[in-house]
């Protein structure tokens, strides 16, 4: 038993190192001086750390607005996806819906379609939506919220379905005997019980919306005031040469809100992911 456990632990450490190394290199490059970044013989350390890359990033015009836009989009996506996916999971689990198996299959199929293949159709769709509801059309943050919501919901519904199904039906019957309505049971009993699943889905939705570059580049065309944080890094790319120090510094700063979000929800995250696998 000890040898298989040692092998498993060694494999886990190796995988963790492989996963963490790109993050380490990003942070290291953010602190490296320009000469070390341009050298043909890069080293996995630096003897002269500098904050010049962070200074260049923090002086980008409109950086605060980009940050606020990203926060608004990610926050709206998380809240809406949690609410809609929870209600959909309850409906698919607790009610007899005709074609339920087909709906669940469609949720899985939706996850298999490459994002790049849908970008152009979504562009034309958002342009048509904007003619009827300008707040959700091109050049508006609403378009990003709608698109990210569409991509977050299938996985969120599938994950939460397992949590809702794990709650015994007898618990609902007991609540009904005590005089609780179905609405009261859903929000006061069922909702707290599936909290770990809600946390896990919220993390995935937040990361997807926060780190998005493709949709932000596609749907926010000319309204610079509505651009999100990843777009701010574009100013450091140029035909004359890329400012890799600032690019890595900006990428490092972008990971801080994600880390903060992880710290806030990490207590329920592990149980949420394991519960989704069991479900």
C-alpha positions as CSV (number, residue, x, y, z in Angstrom):
1,X,0.0,0.0,0.0
2,X,2.9,2.4,0.7
3,X,4.4,2.1,-2.7
4,X,1.2,2.9,-4.7
5,X,0.6,5.8,-2.3
6,X,4.1,7.1,-2.8
7,X,3.8,6.8,-6.6
8,X,0.5,8.7,-6.5
9,X,2.0,11.4,-4.3
10,X,5.0,11.8,-6.6
11,X,2.7,12.0,-9.6
12,X,0.6,14.6,-7.9
13,X,3.7,16.7,-7.1
14,X,5.0,16.4,-10.7
15,X,1.6,17.5,-12.1
16,X,1.4,20.4,-9.7
17,X,4.8,21.6,-10.7
18,X,4.0,21.4,-14.4
19,X,0.7,23.3,-13.8
20,X,2.3,25.9,-11.6
21,X,5.4,26.5,-13.7
22,X,3.7,28.8,-16.4
23,X,2.3,30.9,-13.6
24,X,5.7,31.1,-11.9
25,X,7.3,32.1,-15.3
26,X,4.6,34.8,-15.8
27,X,5.2,36.4,-12.4
28,X,9.0,36.1,-12.8
29,X,8.8,37.8,-16.2
30,X,6.7,40.6,-14.7
31,X,9.6,41.4,-12.3
32,X,12.5,40.9,-14.8
33,X,14.2,43.9,-16.3
34,X,14.0,44.4,-20.0
35,X,17.6,43.1,-20.7
36,X,16.8,39.8,-19.1
37,X,13.6,39.4,-21.0
38,X,15.3,40.0,-24.4
39,X,18.2,37.7,-23.7
40,X,18.6,34.5,-25.8
41,X,19.5,32.5,-22.7
42,X,16.6,33.0,-20.2
43,X,17.1,32.0,-16.6
44,X,14.4,30.8,-14.2
45,X,15.4,33.5,-11.7
46,X,16.4,37.2,-11.6
47,X,19.0,39.0,-9.7
48,X,17.6,42.5,-10.4
49,X,13.8,42.5,-9.9
50,X,12.1,45.6,-11.0
51,X,8.6,47.1,-10.9
52,X,8.9,49.0,-14.2
53,X,6.4,46.6,-15.9
54,X,3.8,47.2,-13.3
55,X,4.3,51.0,-13.5
56,X,3.7,50.9,-17.3
57,X,0.5,48.9,-16.8
58,X,-0.9,51.1,-14.1
59,X,-0.4,54.2,-16.2
60,X,-2.5,52.9,-19.1
61,X,-5.3,55.4,-19.9
62,X,-8.7,54.1,-18.7
63,X,-7.3,51.2,-16.7
64,X,-9.7,51.7,-13.9
65,X,-12.7,51.7,-16.3
66,X,-11.5,48.5,-17.9
67,X,-11.2,46.9,-14.5
68,X,-14.7,48.0,-13.5
69,X,-16.2,46.8,-16.8
70,X,-14.6,43.3,-16.3
71,X,-15.9,43.3,-12.7
72,X,-19.4,44.2,-13.8
73,X,-19.5,41.6,-16.6
74,X,-18.1,38.8,-14.4
75,X,-20.3,39.7,-11.5
76,X,-23.5,39.8,-13.6
77,X,-22.6,36.5,-15.3
78,X,-22.0,34.8,-11.9
79,X,-25.2,36.0,-10.3
80,X,-27.4,35.3,-13.3
81,X,-25.9,31.9,-14.1
82,X,-26.3,30.8,-10.4
83,X,-29.9,31.9,-10.3
84,X,-30.9,30.5,-13.7
85,X,-28.9,27.2,-13.4
86,X,-30.3,26.5,-10.0
87,X,-33.9,27.0,-11.1
88,X,-33.3,24.9,-14.2
89,X,-31.6,22.1,-12.2
90,X,-34.6,22.0,-9.8
91,X,-37.0,21.9,-12.8
92,X,-35.1,19.1,-14.5
93,X,-34.7,17.1,-11.3
94,X,-38.0,17.6,-9.4
95,X,-40.5,17.9,-12.2
96,X,-41.5,15.4,-14.9
97,X,-40.7,17.3,-18.1
98,X,-41.4,15.8,-21.5
99,X,-38.1,15.4,-23.4
100,X,-36.0,15.8,-20.3
101,X,-33.4,13.3,-21.5
102,X,-33.1,15.2,-24.7
103,X,-32.6,18.5,-22.9
104,X,-29.8,17.0,-20.8
105,X,-28.2,15.6,-23.9
106,X,-28.3,19.0,-25.5
107,X,-26.6,20.5,-22.5
108,X,-23.7,18.1,-23.0
109,X,-23.6,18.7,-26.7
110,X,-23.5,22.5,-26.1
111,X,-20.2,22.0,-24.2
112,X,-18.6,20.3,-27.2
113,X,-19.0,23.1,-29.7
114,X,-15.7,25.2,-30.0
115,X,-16.1,28.8,-29.0
116,X,-14.3,29.9,-32.1
117,X,-16.9,28.2,-34.4
118,X,-19.7,30.3,-32.8
119,X,-18.0,33.7,-32.6
120,X,-19.1,34.8,-36.1
121,X,-22.7,33.6,-35.8
122,X,-22.9,35.2,-32.3
123,X,-21.6,38.5,-33.8
124,X,-24.5,38.7,-36.3
125,X,-26.9,37.6,-33.6
126,X,-25.8,40.3,-31.2
127,X,-26.1,42.9,-34.0
128,X,-29.7,41.9,-34.5
129,X,-30.4,41.9,-30.8
130,X,-29.0,45.4,-30.6
131,X,-31.6,46.7,-33.0
132,X,-34.3,45.6,-30.6
133,X,-32.5,46.1,-27.3
134,X,-29.5,48.4,-27.7
135,X,-28.2,47.7,-24.2
136,X,-27.5,44.1,-25.3
137,X,-26.1,44.8,-28.7
138,X,-22.6,45.4,-30.0
139,X,-20.4,47.8,-28.2
140,X,-22.3,47.3,-25.0
141,X,-21.4,45.2,-21.9
142,X,-24.8,43.6,-22.1
143,X,-23.7,41.6,-25.2
144,X,-20.8,40.2,-23.2
145,X,-23.1,39.2,-20.3
146,X,-25.5,37.4,-22.7
147,X,-22.8,35.5,-24.5
148,X,-20.9,34.4,-21.4
149,X,-24.2,33.4,-19.8
150,X,-25.1,31.2,-22.7
151,X,-21.7,29.4,-22.4
152,X,-21.8,29.2,-18.6
153,X,-25.4,27.8,-18.2
154,X,-25.0,24.3,-19.7
155,X,-22.2,23.3,-17.5
156,X,-23.7,25.0,-14.4
157,X,-27.0,23.3,-14.9
158,X,-25.4,19.9,-15.4
159,X,-23.3,20.3,-12.3
160,X,-26.1,21.5,-10.1
161,X,-28.4,18.8,-11.3
162,X,-26.3,16.3,-9.4
163,X,-26.6,18.3,-6.2
164,X,-30.3,18.8,-6.4
165,X,-30.8,15.1,-7.2
166,X,-28.8,14.1,-4.1
167,X,-31.3,15.8,-1.8
168,X,-33.8,13.1,-0.7
169,X,-37.4,13.5,-1.9
170,X,-38.4,12.6,1.6
171,X,-37.0,15.9,2.9
172,X,-39.4,17.8,0.6
173,X,-42.3,15.6,1.7
174,X,-41.4,16.3,5.4
175,X,-41.3,20.0,4.7
176,X,-44.7,19.9,3.0
177,X,-46.2,18.1,6.0
178,X,-44.8,20.9,8.2
179,X,-46.7,23.4,6.1
180,X,-43.9,24.7,3.8
181,X,-44.8,25.5,0.3
182,X,-42.7,24.3,-2.6
183,X,-41.3,27.8,-3.1
184,X,-40.3,28.0,0.5
185,X,-38.7,24.6,0.4
186,X,-36.7,25.5,-2.7
187,X,-35.2,28.7,-1.3
188,X,-35.0,28.0,2.4
189,X,-34.1,24.3,2.4
190,X,-32.8,23.2,-1.0
191,X,-30.8,26.3,-1.8
192,X,-28.6,26.1,1.3
193,X,-28.0,22.4,0.8
194,X,-26.7,22.8,-2.7
195,X,-24.4,25.7,-1.7
196,X,-21.2,23.8,-2.5
197,X,-22.4,23.2,-6.0
198,X,-23.3,26.9,-6.4
199,X,-19.8,27.8,-5.3
200,X,-18.1,25.5,-7.8
201,X,-20.2,26.8,-10.7
202,X,-19.6,30.4,-9.6
203,X,-15.9,29.9,-9.8
204,X,-16.0,28.5,-13.3
205,X,-18.4,31.2,-14.5
206,X,-16.2,33.9,-13.0
207,X,-13.0,32.7,-14.5
208,X,-14.6,32.3,-18.0
209,X,-16.0,35.8,-18.0
210,X,-13.0,37.5,-16.3
211,X,-10.3,36.1,-18.6
212,X,-12.3,36.5,-21.8
213,X,-10.5,38.1,-24.7
214,X,-12.1,36.7,-27.8
215,X,-15.7,37.9,-27.1
216,X,-14.5,41.3,-25.7
217,X,-12.5,41.8,-28.9
218,X,-15.3,40.7,-31.2
219,X,-18.3,42.5,-29.6
220,X,-16.8,45.7,-28.3
221,X,-15.7,47.2,-31.5
222,X,-15.4,50.9,-31.2
223,X,-16.7,51.8,-27.7
224,X,-13.4,52.1,-25.8
225,X,-15.3,53.0,-22.6
226,X,-16.8,49.6,-22.6
227,X,-13.7,47.6,-23.1
228,X,-12.7,45.0,-20.5
229,X,-9.4,44.5,-18.7
230,X,-7.8,42.0,-21.1
231,X,-8.1,44.6,-23.8
232,X,-5.8,47.0,-21.9
233,X,-2.9,44.7,-22.5
234,X,-3.2,45.1,-26.2
235,X,-1.5,48.5,-26.1
236,X,1.8,46.6,-25.3
237,X,1.7,44.7,-28.5
238,X,3.1,46.5,-31.5
239,X,4.8,45.7,-34.9
240,X,8.0,47.3,-33.6
241,X,8.2,44.8,-30.6
242,X,6.1,43.6,-27.7
243,X,6.6,44.9,-24.2
244,X,6.7,41.5,-22.5
245,X,7.5,43.0,-19.1
246,X,4.3,45.0,-19.1
247,X,2.3,42.1,-20.7
248,X,3.4,39.7,-18.0
249,X,2.8,42.4,-15.3
250,X,-0.7,43.0,-16.6
251,X,-1.4,39.3,-16.7
252,X,-0.2,39.0,-13.1
253,X,-2.5,41.8,-12.0
254,X,-5.4,40.2,-13.7
255,X,-4.9,37.0,-11.7
256,X,-5.2,38.8,-8.4
257,X,-9.1,39.1,-8.4
258,X,-9.3,35.4,-9.4
259,X,-7.1,34.4,-6.4
260,X,-9.2,36.6,-4.1
261,X,-12.3,34.9,-5.3
262,X,-10.8,31.5,-4.8
263,X,-9.8,32.4,-1.2
264,X,-13.3,33.5,-0.4
265,X,-15.0,30.4,-1.7
266,X,-12.3,27.7,-1.2
267,X,-14.0,26.1,1.8
268,X,-16.9,25.0,-0.3
269,X,-15.0,24.6,-3.6
270,X,-13.5,21.2,-3.1
271,X,-16.7,19.6,-1.8
272,X,-18.6,21.3,-4.6
273,X,-16.4,19.8,-7.3
274,X,-16.4,16.4,-5.7
275,X,-20.1,16.5,-5.4
276,X,-20.5,17.4,-9.1
277,X,-18.4,14.3,-10.0
278,X,-20.5,12.0,-7.8
279,X,-23.7,13.5,-9.3
